[in-house]
């Protein structure tokens, strides 16, 4: 009886099933009678939409997890006027549900905070026909910023996925945060994307967080398009922005457009590929950017602009020819005398090849806020960014047509439980499919598949390679987990890769080596205690923290061994503040936070050895183990994980389970250093011998190894490490000397001072402990005129005076 009951709730929402069925029947009659309301999005968009006000009367519930059935599909809709509803006929959704892989674009929007990512995304949705009104960050009615905190603060906190169509292509778009505290959101999204649009403030060029997200995209080898936004600002400087891309990002920008005017005179752009001008013209009824004039640029229009465009196009052709041999042969042969005769499609194809090879990045311009330049940007996404089948993944040869997917994000829904976002690289999956999680070594069932439309969803009957979707029913899967069709499939893939897989699975098994590269999670730099209002709420708080940790891998929760208090660890003050607010809003728990503290690290300065023996009799069996190991400073690349080595006297390989027990003991000890209990960094551990009684259990081995390592660490000379932050301050010249003097008092090291328009930009490295609450201090110093950005640079050794002062403050000296 449980299953039919669940189906009734799914179909009916609230109210009787008969009323809902009658409503659906009325809607079908209404749809047939009002087919004229179906409309196309701007510039050839293939998204079909229905007048949302009529759709939503009576039986669609806004922003709740209520789902309605649409002839085999289930759609969660919204009555807010900003959203277009989905057509009732499944056939009209077929291209969205099962597009050909060549028609898919998985892209992300990335940028520095306040560069205009979310506004650009909103315009994309509007021009594609996905929304019926322009969402605005300041008004708090955007599609992708759907959390209450996002709408109140006007910033993106969680990445949001949305699916729409443009020119017969399905675009899976993810809007990512720009604030450094939420860098992990960018990281896990870039891991599953095929292309990206980097948005820049044309008045600022490349900013601090731009560098961070660009490096992340470089790491994942993601082709990019640059969009110079905010060309309407008074300080907009097209040439400066291009030069900053070239110098700071060390890449080759391909100018595909020139702006027509700047600041208040910005009215359109010149397409250098097609030699056309695009002018946006407001109508008497609206200025939503849907109406524009596109025509060839001629000498009668503006001879100066025409010459500038010809020179820029010739430079573009020469630049592309230097990067693409096929195009160079074409240019040097048939069109060497006159570049004007070169067809636009030939140039477009060459630009696409160069972009996919990541030899250069196309650059476009516009103003998303003023509704100019976004349609050509969408055209460029389709034209120059890759389809999934154009991306090369070595592991695909092992799986062939079998399922291989990566879980990259988890959200918690109070009714449906964990919602796991997955990217499918090969094979396909259907609802009720049983899948195998290699990381967790467990089997789970995907009960439902959902296409993400920000906080709206459409259930789908299947999901094929190249697609991104949400799954319901995966209780164990977490960010970075590899999902395949079965355990036997993983074994078969390992054999395809030339590996020999035994039956026993462990951490070091061959199947584990088939894991897709997961998501790199940064270590927290702040921590504080968090307490419930009463002991009766402790279990509720524990549940809330467990759910939030699964959603946000950069959030860590520990238990203080001395006080038993929960310790909340995060990436910054804003991160901790948002978590605190979410616990109150989403879980109804008023919590109390202790003072924020800096997350230091520890290391050792010399090599030492230690030996330990553990002898226990449990249940009539003797558990005896003796361990000898040594610890020494690691001089290679910095690492928070211990570098474990085995001495030469280990002539035979250890049993995998014994090796895992040894390494678990070492790893658990390295999480709490001997000075203040902070993680240990840059330590090499050499295991010299492990002698054990035949009945000794693996947990006893781990415990003995842990005790032995603790002994070694206590004998070694120890050093505290403090986090250094890269700080970029933008201030007027009048306040420059005041800001510099303040940084000197905070042990800041000035790296660079340069000019950006009328302001000075100070780049410095400052210990995190010295800039807690810096926002308030900087506002006071500059009368609220300065801004700053922060990101973790590295950890550096504290001098003995500072270290002793810290230990004394903690009562240890």
C-alpha positions in Angstrom: 0.0 0.0 0.0 3.0 2.3 0.5 3.8 2.7 -3.1 0.3 3.7 -4.3 0.1 6.1 -1.4 3.4 7.7 -2.5 2.2 7.9 -6.1 -1.0 9.7 -4.9 1.1 12.3 -3.0 3.3 12.7 -6.0 0.5 13.3 -8.4 -1.9 15.2 -6.3 0.1 17.5 -4.1 -2.6 18.7 -1.7 -6.3 18.1 -2.3 -8.0 15.1 -3.7 -6.8 13.1 -6.7 -10.0 13.7 -8.5 -9.7 17.4 -8.4 -6.2 17.2 -9.7 -7.2 14.9 -12.5 -10.0 17.3 -13.5 -7.5 20.1 -13.4 -5.2 18.3 -15.7 -8.1 17.6 -18.1 -9.0 21.3 -18.1 -5.5 22.1 -18.8 -5.4 19.8 -21.9 -8.5 21.4 -23.2 -7.1 24.9 -22.5 -3.8 24.0 -24.3 -5.6 22.8 -27.4 -7.7 26.0 -27.5 -4.8 28.4 -26.9 -2.0 27.0 -29.0 -1.3 30.5 -30.2 0.3 31.2 -26.8 3.2 29.0 -27.7 6.1 31.1 -28.6 9.7 31.0 -29.5 12.6 32.6 -27.6 14.7 35.3 -29.2 17.1 34.6 -32.1 16.0 31.1 -33.0 15.7 29.7 -29.5 13.9 26.4 -29.7 12.4 26.5 -26.2 8.6 26.3 -26.3 6.8 28.0 -23.5 3.2 28.4 -22.3 1.6 31.5 -20.7 2.6 30.8 -17.1 -0.3 32.7 -15.5 -2.9 30.4 -17.1 -0.9 27.3 -16.4 -0.5 28.0 -12.7 -4.1 28.8 -11.8 -5.3 26.5 -9.0 -3.0 23.5 -8.9 0.7 24.3 -9.2 2.4 25.2 -6.0 5.3 27.7 -6.0 8.7 26.7 -4.5 7.6 23.5 -2.8 8.5 19.9 -3.5 5.1 19.2 -5.1 5.4 17.4 -8.4 2.8 17.0 -11.1 2.5 14.3 -13.8 2.6 15.3 -17.5 2.0 12.2 -19.6 4.8 10.2 -18.2 6.9 13.1 -17.1 6.7 14.8 -13.7 7.3 18.5 -13.6 7.7 20.7 -10.5 6.4 24.0 -11.6 6.3 27.5 -10.1 3.5 30.1 -10.1 5.9 33.0 -9.8 5.5 35.2 -12.9 9.2 34.9 -13.7 9.0 31.3 -14.8 7.8 29.8 -18.1 5.9 26.6 -17.6 6.6 23.3 -19.4 4.4 22.2 -22.3 1.9 19.4 -21.6 2.9 17.3 -24.6 5.9 15.0 -24.0 7.0 15.2 -27.6 7.7 18.9 -27.4 10.1 18.1 -24.5 11.8 15.2 -26.3 14.8 17.3 -27.5 15.3 18.5 -23.9 15.1 15.0 -22.4 17.1 13.0 -24.9 19.1 15.3 -27.1 21.9 14.0 -29.3 25.2 14.2 -27.5 26.5 16.6 -30.1 23.7 19.0 -29.2 24.6 19.2 -25.5 26.7 22.0 -23.9 27.7 21.5 -20.3 28.9 25.0 -19.2 29.6 27.0 -16.1 29.5 30.7 -15.4 32.5 31.8 -13.3 34.0 35.1 -12.2 35.1 37.4 -9.4 32.3 38.4 -7.0 30.0 41.2 -8.4 31.3 40.8 -12.0 27.7 40.0 -13.1 27.6 36.2 -13.4 24.0 35.8 -12.1 22.7 38.7 -14.1 24.3 37.2 -17.2 22.7 33.9 -16.4 19.3 35.5 -15.9 19.5 37.2 -19.3 20.4 33.8 -20.9 17.3 32.2 -19.4 15.1 35.1 -20.5 16.3 35.2 -24.1 16.1 31.4 -24.4 12.4 31.6 -23.4 13.0 29.8 -20.1 11.7 32.8 -18.1 9.1 35.3 -18.9 10.5 38.2 -17.0 13.9 39.6 -16.3 15.2 38.4 -12.9 17.2 41.0 -11.0 19.8 40.3 -8.2 18.9 43.5 -6.4 15.2 42.6 -6.4 15.9 39.1 -5.2 13.9 37.3 -7.9 16.6 35.5 -9.8 16.2 31.9 -10.8 19.6 30.6 -9.8 20.0 32.5 -6.6 17.1 30.8 -4.8 18.4 30.5 -1.2 17.0 33.1 1.1 20.5 34.2 2.1 21.5 34.6 -1.6 18.5 36.9 -2.3 19.1 39.0 0.8 22.8 39.5 0.3 22.7 39.7 -3.5 25.5 37.0 -3.9 25.7 33.4 -5.1 26.4 31.0 -2.3 25.5 27.6 -3.8 26.0 26.6 -7.4 22.7 26.2 -9.2 22.0 24.1 -12.3 19.5 25.0 -15.0 18.7 23.5 -18.4 17.4 25.3 -21.4 17.6 25.3 -25.2 19.3 27.7 -27.6 19.3 27.1 -31.4 18.6 23.4 -31.2 21.2 22.8 -28.5 20.5 21.8 -24.9 22.6 23.9 -22.5 23.2 22.6 -19.0 24.3 25.7 -17.2 25.7 26.1 -13.7 26.0 29.5 -12.1 28.8 29.4 -9.5 29.7 31.6 -6.6 32.3 34.3 -6.9 33.2 34.7 -3.2 36.4 33.0 -2.0 34.6 31.3 0.9 32.6 29.2 -1.5 35.5 28.1 -3.9 34.6 24.5 -3.4 31.3 25.1 -5.2 33.3 26.2 -8.2 35.7 23.3 -7.9 33.1 20.6 -7.9 31.2 22.1 -10.7 34.2 22.6 -13.0 35.0 19.0 -12.5 32.0 17.9 -14.5 31.8 20.8 -17.1 33.0 20.7 -20.7 33.2 24.5 -21.1 33.0 27.7 -19.2 32.1 31.4 -19.7 34.4 33.6 -17.6 32.7 36.9 -16.9 34.8 40.1 -16.3 33.9 43.5 -15.0 35.1 45.6 -18.0 36.2 48.4 -15.6 38.3 46.1 -13.4 39.6 43.4 -15.8 41.1 40.4 -14.1 40.5 40.4 -10.3 41.7 38.3 -7.4 39.0 35.6 -7.5 39.2 35.6 -11.3 42.7 34.2 -11.0 41.6 31.5 -8.6 38.7 30.2 -10.8 40.9 30.5 -13.9 43.5 28.3 -12.3 40.8 25.8 -11.4 39.6 25.7 -15.0 43.2 25.2 -16.2 43.6 22.2 -13.8 40.5 20.6 -15.4 41.6 21.6 -19.0 38.3 23.4 -19.7 37.9 25.5 -22.9 36.6 29.0 -22.1 35.0 32.1 -23.5 35.6 35.5 -22.0 32.7 37.9 -21.6 33.6 41.6 -20.8 30.5 42.6 -18.9 29.4 46.0 -17.6 30.5 47.9 -20.7 27.9 50.5 -19.7 29.9 51.5 -16.6 31.5 54.9 -16.6 34.9 53.3 -15.8 34.6 50.6 -18.5 37.9 50.2 -20.4 37.8 47.6 -23.1 41.5 47.9 -24.0 42.6 47.7 -20.3 40.4 44.6 -19.7 41.9 42.8 -22.8 45.5 43.6 -21.7 44.8 42.4 -18.1 43.5 39.0 -19.6 46.7 38.8 -21.6 49.1 39.7 -18.8 47.5 38.2 -15.7 46.0 35.0 -17.1 48.9 34.3 -19.5 46.5 33.5 -22.3 45.9 34.7 -25.8 42.6 36.6 -26.2 40.8 36.4 -29.6 38.8 39.6 -30.1 35.6 38.5 -31.8 33.8 41.7 -31.1 34.4 45.4 -30.7 32.1 47.6 -28.6 30.2 50.5 -30.2 30.6 53.2 -27.6 31.6 52.8 -24.0 30.0 53.8 -20.7 26.7 55.7 -21.3 27.3 55.7 -25.1 27.5 51.9 -25.3 24.8 50.8 -27.6 26.0 47.7 -29.4 28.9 45.8 -30.9 30.6 44.8 -34.1 30.9 41.1 -34.9 34.4 40.8 -36.4 33.7 37.3 -37.7 30.6 38.2 -39.8 31.5 41.9 -40.3 28.1 42.9 -38.9 27.0 45.6 -36.5 24.4 44.7 -33.8 22.6 47.6 -32.3 20.1 47.2 -29.5 17.1 49.5 -29.8 14.5 50.0 -27.0 10.9 49.9 -28.0 8.1 52.1 -26.7 6.9 49.3 -24.5 10.2 47.8 -23.1 13.9 47.8 -23.2 14.4 44.1 -22.5 17.1 43.6 -25.2 15.0 41.4 -27.4 14.8 44.0 -30.2 18.1 44.7 -32.0 19.2 45.5 -35.5 21.8 43.3 -37.2 23.2 44.5 -40.5 26.6 44.7 -42.4 28.9 47.5 -41.3 29.4 49.9 -44.2 31.5 53.0 -44.8 28.3 55.1 -44.9 27.5 54.1 -41.3 30.9 55.1 -39.8 34.1 55.1 -41.9 36.3 55.4 -38.8 34.6 52.4 -37.1 34.7 50.4 -40.3 38.5 50.9 -40.6 38.9 49.9 -36.9 36.8 46.8 -37.5 38.8 45.8 -40.6 42.1 46.2 -38.8 40.8 44.2 -35.9 39.4 41.4 -38.1 42.7 41.2 -40.0 44.6 40.9 -36.7 42.1 38.2 -35.6 42.7 36.2 -38.9 46.4 36.5 -38.5 46.3 35.4 -34.8 44.1 32.4 -35.6 46.3 31.4 -38.6 49.4 31.4 -36.2 47.5 28.9 -34.0 45.8 26.6 -36.5 47.8 25.1 -39.4 44.7 24.1 -41.5 43.4 27.7 -41.3 46.9 29.1 -42.1 47.0 27.1 -45.4 43.6 28.5 -46.3 44.6 32.1 -45.5 48.0 31.9 -47.2 46.5 30.3 -50.3 43.1 31.4 -51.6 42.6 34.5 -49.5 46.2 35.8 -49.1 45.5 38.9 -51.2 42.2 40.0 -49.5 41.1 38.8 -46.0 37.7 40.5 -46.6 36.8 37.6 -48.9 37.4 35.0 -46.2 34.0 33.4 -45.4 32.7 33.7 -41.9 32.1 30.0 -41.5 35.8 29.2 -42.3 36.9 31.6 -39.6 34.3 30.3 -37.1 35.5 26.7 -37.7 39.1 27.7 -37.1 38.3 29.7 -33.9 36.4 26.6 -32.6 39.4 24.4 -33.2 41.7 26.8 -31.5 39.3 27.2 -28.5 38.8 23.4 -28.0 42.6 23.0 -28.2 42.9 25.7 -25.5 45.4 27.6 -27.5 43.4 30.9 -27.1 40.1 32.2 -25.7 37.4 34.1 -27.6 36.5 37.4 -26.1 33.1 39.0 -26.4 31.6 42.1 -24.7 28.3 43.5 -23.6 26.2 44.6 -20.6 24.0 42.0 -19.1 22.3 44.5 -16.8 21.4 46.8 -19.8 20.4 43.7 -21.9 23.0 44.0 -24.5 25.4 41.4 -25.9 23.9 38.2 -24.3 22.3 36.7 -27.4 25.7 36.7 -29.3 27.2 35.2 -26.2 24.8 32.3 -26.3 25.6 31.9 -30.0 29.3 31.7 -29.1 28.6 29.0 -26.4 26.9 26.8 -29.1 29.5 27.7 -31.7 32.8 27.5 -29.8 32.4 25.4 -26.7 32.6 21.6 -26.9 29.9 19.0 -26.9 30.6 16.1 -24.5 31.7 13.8 -27.3 34.4 16.3 -28.2 36.1 15.9 -24.8 38.7 13.2 -24.4 38.5 11.0 -21.3 40.9 8.1 -21.1 38.7 6.0 -18.8 35.9 5.8 -21.4 37.8 3.1 -23.2 37.4 0.9 -20.2 33.7 1.3 -19.8 32.6 1.6 -23.4 28.8 1.7 -23.4 28.6 0.7 -19.7 27.5 3.3 -17.1 30.2 5.6 -15.6 29.1 8.7 -13.7 30.4 11.1 -11.1 28.5 12.5 -8.2 29.5 16.1 -7.8 26.9 17.8 -5.5 24.4 16.8 -2.8 21.4 18.7 -1.6 19.0 17.6 1.2 15.3 17.6 0.6 13.1 17.1 3.7 10.6 15.0 1.8 12.8 13.1 -0.6 16.1 12.9 1.3 19.5 13.4 -0.4 19.4 14.7 -4.0 22.6 13.8 -5.7 23.8 15.7 -8.8 25.5 13.4 -11.3 27.3 13.7 -14.6 27.1 10.7 -16.9 30.3 10.1 -19.0 29.2 6.8 -20.6 26.3 4.5 -20.8 22.8 5.4 -19.6 20.6 5.0 -16.5 16.8 4.8 -15.8 14.7 5.3 -12.7 14.8 2.3 -10.3 18.3 1.3 -11.6 20.6 -0.4 -9.1 24.1 1.1 -9.3 27.4 0.5 -7.6 29.4 3.2 -5.8 33.1 2.4 -6.1 34.2 4.8 -3.4 31.8 3.5 -0.8 31.9 -0.1 -2.0 28.1 -0.3 -1.8 25.1 -0.8 -4.1 22.3 1.7 -4.2 19.0 2.3 -6.1 18.3 5.4 -8.1 14.5 5.7 -7.6 14.0 8.8 -9.7 15.9 11.0 -12.3 15.3 14.7 -12.4 16.4 17.5 -14.7 17.5 20.5 -12.7 15.8 23.9 -13.3 17.3 25.8 -10.4 14.8 25.0 -7.6 12.3 23.5 -10.1 12.6 20.0 -11.5 11.3 17.7 -14.2 11.3 14.0 -13.8 12.7 12.1 -16.8 12.5 8.5 -18.0 16.2 8.0 -18.8 19.5 9.7 -18.8 22.2 9.2 -21.4 25.9 10.0 -21.7 26.9 13.7 -21.6 24.0 14.7 -19.4 23.8 16.3 -16.0 20.8 15.5 -13.7 19.6 14.9 -10.2 19.1 11.5 -8.7 16.8 10.5 -5.8 17.5 7.5 -3.7 21.3 7.5 -3.3 21.6 7.5 0.4 25.4 6.9 0.6 26.8 8.7 -2.4 28.7 12.0 -1.7 30.6 14.6 -3.7 33.4 13.0 -5.8 32.1 9.4 -5.8 32.3 7.3 -8.9 29.1 5.4 -9.9 28.9 2.5 -12.2 26.3 0.0 -13.1 27.5 -2.8 -10.9 30.5 -4.2 -9.0 31.1 -6.7 -11.8 31.2 -3.7 -14.3 34.0 -2.1 -12.2 35.9 -5.4 -12.3 35.4 -5.7 -16.0 36.6 -2.2 -16.6 39.7 -2.9 -14.5 40.4 -5.9 -16.7 39.9 -3.7 -19.8 42.5 -1.4 -18.3 44.9 -4.4 -18.0 44.5 -4.8 -14.3 44.2 -8.0 -12.3 41.4 -7.8 -9.8 40.9 -10.2 -7.0 37.7 -10.8 -5.1 38.5 -8.9 -2.0 38.0 -5.2 -2.2 39.9 -2.7 0.1 41.1 0.8 0.0 44.1 -0.2 -2.0 42.3 -2.5 -4.4 42.6 -2.4 -8.1 39.0 -1.4 -8.6 39.6 1.6 -6.4 42.2 2.7 -9.0 39.3 3.2 -11.5 37.9 6.0 -9.5 37.3 9.2 -11.5 39.3 12.1 -10.3 37.1 13.5 -7.5 36.8 17.0 -6.1 39.7 18.6 -4.3 38.4 19.9 -1.0 40.3 22.7 0.6 41.2 22.6 4.3 39.2 25.0 6.6 41.0 28.1 7.9 38.5 29.2 10.6 36.8 27.3 13.4 34.5 28.0 16.4 32.4 26.1 18.8 28.7 25.6 18.1 26.1 24.7 20.8 22.4 24.1 20.8 20.0 26.1 23.1 19.5 23.0 25.2 20.7 19.4 25.5 17.3 18.2 24.1 18.2 19.9 20.8 21.7 18.3 20.5 20.5 15.3 18.4 18.6 17.7 16.1 21.8 19.8 15.7 23.9 16.7 15.0 21.5 15.8 12.3 21.5 19.3 10.8 25.3 19.4 10.8 25.5 15.9 9.2 23.2 17.0 6.4 25.1 20.3 5.9 28.5 18.5 5.8 27.3 16.2 3.1 26.0 19.2 1.1 29.2 21.2 1.7 32.4 19.1 1.8 34.5 22.2 2.8 32.5 22.3 6.1 34.0 20.1 8.8 32.6 19.3 12.2 34.7 17.8 15.0 34.2 17.0 18.7 36.5 18.7 21.2 38.0 15.7 23.1 38.3 17.8 26.3 34.9 19.5 26.4 32.8 17.4 24.1 31.7 20.5 22.2 31.0 20.5 18.5 33.7 22.4 16.6 32.6 24.0 13.3 35.4 24.5 10.8 34.9 26.6 7.6 36.5 28.6 4.9 35.9 32.1 6.2 33.8 34.3 8.4 31.0 34.5 5.7 31.0 30.7 5.3 30.5 30.2 9.1 27.9 32.9 9.2 25.9 31.4 6.3 26.0 27.9 8.0 24.8 29.4 11.3 21.9 31.1 9.5 20.9 28.0 7.5 20.7 25.9 10.7 18.3 28.5 12.1 16.2 28.9 8.9 16.1 25.3 7.5 16.3 23.3 10.7 14.6 25.6 13.2 17.5 25.5 15.7 18.8 28.6 17.5 22.5 27.9 18.0 25.3 29.7 19.8 28.6 30.3 18.1 31.8 30.7 20.1 34.5 33.2 19.0 36.1 32.6 15.6 39.6 31.1 15.8 42.3 30.5 13.3 43.0 27.0 12.1 46.7 26.6 12.5 48.8 23.6 11.4 51.8 21.8 12.9 54.9 20.2 11.6 58.2 18.7 12.8 61.8 19.9 12.3 63.9 16.8 12.8 63.8 13.0 12.3 63.0 10.6 15.2 62.1 7.0 15.7 59.8 5.2 18.2 58.7 1.7 19.1 55.5 0.6 20.8 53.9 -2.7 21.9 50.2 -3.3 22.5 49.2 -6.5 24.3 45.5 -7.2 25.0 43.5 -10.3 25.7 39.9 -10.0 24.4 37.4 -12.9 24.4 40.1 -15.4 25.3 42.3 -14.4 22.3 45.6 -12.6 22.7 46.1 -9.5 20.5 49.8 -8.7 20.4 51.5 -6.2 18.1 54.9 -4.4 18.1 55.5 -1.4 15.7 58.6 0.5 14.9 58.4 3.7 12.8 60.1 7.0 12.2 58.9 10.5 11.4 60.8 13.1 9.5 60.2 16.5 7.7 58.9 16.1 4.2 60.8 18.3 1.8 58.7 17.6 -1.4 55.5 19.3 -2.4 53.5 20.5 0.5 50.9 18.1 1.8 48.4 17.8 4.6 48.5 14.0 4.2 51.4 12.0 5.7 53.8 10.6 3.1 54.0 6.9 4.1 57.0 4.7 3.2 58.0 1.2 4.0 61.5 0.2 4.9 63.6 -2.0 2.7 63.3 -5.0 5.1 59.7 -5.5 4.0 60.7 -8.0 1.3 57.2 -9.2 0.7 54.1 -7.0 0.0 51.8 -6.6 3.0 48.4 -8.0 3.0 46.1 -5.1 1.7 43.9 -5.2 4.8 47.0 -5.1 7.2 48.5 -2.2 5.1 45.2 -0.3 5.3 45.1 -0.8 9.1 48.7 0.6 9.5 47.9 3.6 7.3 44.7 4.3 9.1 46.6 4.5 12.4 49.1 6.9 10.9 46.5 9.1 9.2 44.2 9.4 12.2 47.2 10.5 14.4 48.2 13.1 11.8 44.9 14.9 12.2 45.8 16.1 15.7 49.3 17.4 16.3 51.1 17.2 19.7 51.2 21.0 20.3 47.6 22.3 20.0 45.9 19.5 18.3 45.9 21.0 14.8 46.6 18.8 11.7 50.2 17.9 10.9 51.6 19.0 7.6 54.7 18.0 5.6 55.6 14.8 7.5 57.1 11.6 6.1 56.5 8.4 8.0 58.7 5.3 7.6 57.4 2.0 8.8 60.4 -0.2 9.9 58.7 -3.2 11.3 55.3 -4.6 12.3 55.3 -7.8 14.4 52.0 -9.3 15.4 50.4 -12.4 17.0 48.3 -14.5 14.5 45.1 -13.7 16.4 45.7 -9.9 16.5 42.8 -7.9 15.1 43.2 -5.0 12.6 41.8 -2.4 15.0 44.5 -3.3 17.6 47.1 -2.9 14.8 45.7 0.6 14.0 45.7 1.5 17.7 49.3 0.4 18.2 50.5 2.3 15.1 48.7 5.4 16.4 50.3 5.2 19.8 53.7 4.7 18.3 53.4 7.7 16.0 52.2 9.8 18.9 55.4 8.9 20.8 57.6 9.8 17.8 55.8 13.2 17.4 56.3 14.1 21.1 60.0 13.4 20.8 60.4 15.5 17.7 61.0 19.3 17.6 57.7 20.9 16.7 56.7 24.0 14.8 53.4 25.9 14.5 52.3 27.0 11.0 49.9 29.9 10.4 47.7 30.6 7.4 48.7 33.5 5.2 46.1 35.3 3.2 46.5 37.0 -0.2 44.8 40.3 0.3 43.9 42.7 -2.5 42.6 46.2 -1.5 41.1 48.7 -3.9 41.2 52.2 -2.4 41.5 55.9 -3.4 44.9 57.5 -3.4 43.8 59.7 -0.6 43.6 56.7 1.8 46.6 54.8 0.4 49.1 55.8 3.1 46.6 55.0 5.9 45.9 51.6 4.5 49.6 50.8 4.1 50.4 51.9 7.6 47.6 49.7 9.0 48.9 46.7 7.0 52.4 47.2 8.4 50.9 46.9 12.0 49.2 43.7 10.9 52.5 42.0 9.9 51.5 42.5 6.2 54.0 42.0 3.4 53.2 44.4 0.5 53.7 42.5 -2.8 52.5 45.1 -5.4 50.8 48.5 -5.7 49.3 49.4 -9.1 46.8 51.8 -10.6 43.3 50.8 -11.8 41.5 53.8 -13.3 41.4 56.4 -10.5 42.1 53.9 -7.7 45.1 52.2 -6.2 45.2 48.4 -5.8 47.3 47.0 -3.0 48.3 43.4 -3.1 49.7 42.0 0.1 50.2 38.8 2.1 48.9 39.0 5.7 48.6 36.4 8.5 44.9 35.4 8.9 45.1 36.0 12.6 45.8 39.7 12.0 42.8 40.4 9.7 39.9 38.9 11.5 37.1 41.4 11.3 39.1 43.4 8.7 36.0 44.5 6.8 34.9 46.8 9.7 38.4 48.2 10.2 38.9 49.0 6.5 35.5 50.7 6.4 36.6 52.9 9.3 40.0 53.7 7.8 38.6 54.7 4.4 35.2 56.1 5.3 33.6 53.1 3.6 35.2 53.8 0.2 37.6 50.8 -0.1 37.0 47.2 -0.9 39.0 44.1 -0.5 39.2 40.4 -1.4 40.9 37.5 0.4 42.1 34.0 -0.5 44.4 31.5 1.2 47.9 31.8 -0.1 49.8 29.2 2.0 51.0 28.3 5.5 54.2 29.7 6.9 56.2 28.9 10.0 55.7 31.2 13.0 58.7 32.6 14.7 59.4 31.3 18.2 58.2 34.5 19.9 54.8 34.3 18.1 54.6 30.6 18.7 55.3 30.9 22.4 52.7 33.8 22.7 50.1 31.5 21.0 50.9 28.6 23.3 50.8 30.9 26.4 47.4 32.2 25.3 46.2 28.6 25.2 47.7 28.0 28.7 50.4 25.5 27.5 53.5 27.6 28.4 
